[in-house]
Amino acid sequence: MNEWLIRGFPFDLIFIDADKPNNPHYFKWALKLSRLGSLSVADNVVRNGAVIDATSSDPSLQGVRRFNELLASEPRISATAI
């Protein structure tokens, strides 16, 4: 990914569907590798509703929650979770 960033290859579409604990890292890379108007899609961000369970120590749920928090705090994007 560093090579894409160095060469200045922005993406128009980024799809994140990977290990959920690392979704926050993938989101940060998506921001670096995209440009104004790019579309990023992330799969399984609701986790069958389990993402709202604040007591869960499941690393996947924690990663998705952190990802969602980053989405909410990032002023450069607009986001919808369905």
Secondary structure, 3 states (H helix, E strand, C coil): CHHHHHHCCCEEEEEECCCHHHHHHHHHHHHHCEEEEEEEEECCCCHHHHHHCCCCCCHHHHHHHHHHHHHHHCCCCCCCCC
